[in-house]
Amino acid sequence: MKKLLALVCSAMMFASCGAQKEKALVVYYSQSNTTKTVAQEIQKQLGCDIAEIECVEPFNGDFNAVVSRWQEDQKAGKLPELKPLAKNISDYDVIFLGYPIWGGVYASPISSFLKTADFNGKKLVPFCTFGSGGLNTSVDELKKNVKNATILEGYGIRQARIANVSSEVNQFLIKGGFKQGTLEQLPDFSAQKECTDQEKEIFTEATSGYQFPLGEATSVAQRKINGGTEYLFNVEGQNGAKSQIYVIAKDGAKPEFTQVVR
Ligand SMILES: Cc1cc2nc3c(=O)[nH]c(=O)nc-3n(C[C@H](O)[C@H](O)[C@H](O)COP(=O)(O)O)c2cc1C
């Protein structure tokens, strides 16, 4: 037994000597500091480097001002000019790339950034913040535009739920193998079935505070999570557009939606 233990220990030591720790960089754009909060959380939890993508002419002003400049740029086929990045991407193995969702994909300064950044052979880990959703659609767009990197599973959080960033980033980094720790094991969702009145009420409570209508729940699946239940609603919008909306209902708390997948 002692011999076996010694063998296992030496094998483990060999493995840890042989494995080179990957060098990570967090690169992000943030117009109103929500994505910056996530970026800084990743940087803090990994103890890695961080660099902000900044526009020569920043997107200043309130939501409407930002939307109108972004739309004018789009009409003119223009992308924002960027300041040089403070870090050199070629010095890193893993790049965490963060952005807010604009129009269902990454914000336009990221499009500018992708024009010149060289991710050849790197691992790219997308993360984003949004009003309702956009992780899947922005990662699809990233995959179309970055061909020479390995794009890993991403992370997204609603701006309204940013208070949960620390625990969610912790789980995300453990799941991705970037740090050690205990991964919360979740059961699979049940099969989809017609919503009961109570489930419809939960859906309404979770989504009615949002500034845009999100549609009607048609069916639902659920699973137990720590301290409550997570729901996955199939939803139909006014124009017939279909989406899936995740809702968490912790015991004694108001249900909230975590993301819309379109
Ligand atoms: C121009 C613009 C377009 C946006 N488009 C979307 C969108 O399509 N979907 C969405 O869920 N949120 C959208 N949002 C909301 C932002 O993604 C959200 O507020 C984000 O957390 C802001 O991040 P930041 O503080 O890092 O800039 C948009 C915001 C702006 C300013």
The ligand as an ORCA input file, in Angstrom:
! r2SCAN-3c Opt
* xyz 0 1
  C     -25.901     50.499    -27.917
  C     -26.407     49.446    -26.975
  C     -27.029     48.299    -27.487
  C     -27.468     47.290    -26.614
  N     -28.025     46.162    -27.139
  C     -28.391     45.151    -26.312
  C     -28.935     43.936    -26.834
  O     -29.080     43.746    -28.045
  N     -29.305     42.959    -25.957
  C     -29.153     43.103    -24.616
  O     -29.491     42.182    -23.881
  N     -28.626     44.232    -24.085
  C     -28.239     45.257    -24.895
  N     -27.689     46.403    -24.364
  C     -27.483     46.496    -22.904
  C     -26.004     46.222    -22.529
  O     -25.525     45.030    -23.116
  C     -25.839     46.114    -21.008
  O     -26.338     47.239    -20.407
  C     -24.381     45.865    -20.620
  O     -24.338     45.275    -19.334
  C     -23.554     47.140    -20.571
  O     -22.216     46.795    -20.262
  P     -21.102     47.872    -19.925
  O     -21.565     48.578    -18.658
  O     -19.866     47.085    -19.703
  O     -20.990     48.816    -21.058
  C     -27.289     47.444    -25.207
  C     -26.701     48.617    -24.702
  C     -26.273     49.607    -25.566
  C     -25.626     50.841    -25.000
*
